[in-house]
Amino acid sequence: MGGPFDKLVEAAQSDFDAAAHKPLLQAWQGLPLADIRRDLTQRLIGAGIEEGAEETRFLLNHTLAPASLAQALADPALFSWQQAEALAALSWRRLQRVPLSQVLGNQPFWTLDLAVTADVLTPRADTETLVEVVLAETGDAPACVVDLGTGSGAILLALLSERATWTGIGVDLSDAALAVAGGNAQSCGLADRTRFLRSRWGEALGDGAADILVSNPPYIVSDVLAALEPEVRDHEPTLALDGGADGLDAYRLIIADLPRLLVPGGLFALEIGYDQGEAVSALAAEVGLVAIDVKQDLAGQDRVVSGRRAVA
Ligand SMILES: C[S@@+](CC[C@H](N)C(=O)[O-])C[C@H]1O[C@@H](n2cnc3c(N)ncnc32)[C@H](O)[C@@H]1O
């Protein structure tokens, strides 16, 4: 004990009380894994986490790897006291309503497995609609994609993973988010086709920088933020969420610059809130963008506004 590895673990947990999870560990002392599983599920549900059983399975599989939960339930030798301690530390954070993605450190998006920290929005399944819209509108011709507000890099990396001839620029105002996105580009094997840039939206980009421009900007009405789930309100970056008094602040800035940023005929696709289709389409029409369309997500809610810069 006390070696360099312990120091690393300590540093990683320094924002939390290192002993906070100990009561959980004590409660589990001497219990078989099946009972610990039941206890953790009930604690998570009691903390307001509806998917407590499913999340327990994720936490256990993460802790037990490379063994699976099924294997460890069948063979008690596969669950050590050190693993119980690691499980207690992770579970304690989740019980404080830290998002599961941040507790586990990763989140699946599209076909990718992305690192997630408190500095980036956890990529949402709804955002895959935007990826689908862009893929449906394009072919294999080489293109440069600009992703404004790239966060974890989710949209940009998903698109580049599907189109081997495309290159991309991920833009964010947050240096910490850009570091996460850069790491994800590396781990997805896409670093050689991506560049990351700190900029206030498209300000640092030249005219015609984008054949395709995508963005999932912050679009939550400021007054609504306080009513969000604790996972979002207390643990995701406000910079990724707050869309101003009517939720449209970022769209006004981004759309005003689209005719400059896009090449003639270039495609844009913006994620929107379920009730923002009309307002965002109107902003796009005001600056002369064409072929404006609103697409729905799998739940049937308006989710993406797309269109093009006119050819001439
Ligand atoms: C809703 S998150 C989207 C993250 C990621 N694209 C996704 O879909 O999961 C919005 C992102 O925009 C970034 N952002 C907010 N204001 C910005 C600005 N003025 N310029 C550039 N990026 C900004 C935030 O840091 C955040 O990463």
PDBQT file of the ligand as one rigid body, heavy atoms in Angstrom, charges set to zero:
ROOT
HETATM    1  C1  LIG A 401     -25.134  20.742 -25.992  1.00  0.00    +0.000 C 
HETATM    2  S1  LIG A 401     -23.379  20.625 -25.919  1.00  0.00    +0.000 S 
HETATM    3  C2  LIG A 401     -23.078  19.560 -27.310  1.00  0.00    +0.000 C 
HETATM    4  C3  LIG A 401     -21.879  18.685 -27.174  1.00  0.00    +0.000 C 
HETATM    5  C4  LIG A 401     -21.731  17.633 -28.290  1.00  0.00    +0.000 C 
HETATM    6  N1  LIG A 401     -21.687  18.264 -29.597  1.00  0.00    +0.000 N 
HETATM    7  C5  LIG A 401     -22.897  16.654 -28.259  1.00  0.00    +0.000 C 
HETATM    8  O1  LIG A 401     -23.782  16.727 -29.105  1.00  0.00    +0.000 OA
HETATM    9  O2  LIG A 401     -22.907  15.777 -27.370  1.00  0.00    +0.000 OA
HETATM   10  C6  LIG A 401     -22.906  22.239 -26.489  1.00  0.00    +0.000 C 
HETATM   11  C7  LIG A 401     -21.406  22.498 -26.577  1.00  0.00    +0.000 C 
HETATM   12  O3  LIG A 401     -21.236  23.857 -27.033  1.00  0.00    +0.000 OA
HETATM   13  C8  LIG A 401     -20.138  24.446 -26.358  1.00  0.00    +0.000 C 
HETATM   14  N2  LIG A 401     -20.317  25.903 -26.392  1.00  0.00    +0.000 N 
HETATM   15  C9  LIG A 401     -21.148  26.671 -25.648  1.00  0.00    +0.000 A 
HETATM   16  N3  LIG A 401     -21.042  27.962 -25.995  1.00  0.00    +0.000 NA
HETATM   17  C10 LIG A 401     -20.110  28.021 -26.984  1.00  0.00    +0.000 A 
HETATM   18  C11 LIG A 401     -19.584  29.088 -27.778  1.00  0.00    +0.000 A 
HETATM   19  N4  LIG A 401     -19.978  30.352 -27.604  1.00  0.00    +0.000 N 
HETATM   20  N5  LIG A 401     -18.664  28.776 -28.724  1.00  0.00    +0.000 NA
HETATM   21  C12 LIG A 401     -18.252  27.490 -28.906  1.00  0.00    +0.000 A 
HETATM   22  N6  LIG A 401     -18.729  26.448 -28.193  1.00  0.00    +0.000 NA
HETATM   23  C13 LIG A 401     -19.647  26.698 -27.248  1.00  0.00    +0.000 A 
HETATM   24  C14 LIG A 401     -20.187  23.840 -24.971  1.00  0.00    +0.000 C 
HETATM   25  O4  LIG A 401     -18.937  23.935 -24.334  1.00  0.00    +0.000 OA
HETATM   26  C15 LIG A 401     -20.635  22.400 -25.283  1.00  0.00    +0.000 C 
HETATM   27  O5  LIG A 401     -19.513  21.567 -25.455  1.00  0.00    +0.000 OA
ENDROOT
TORSDOF 0
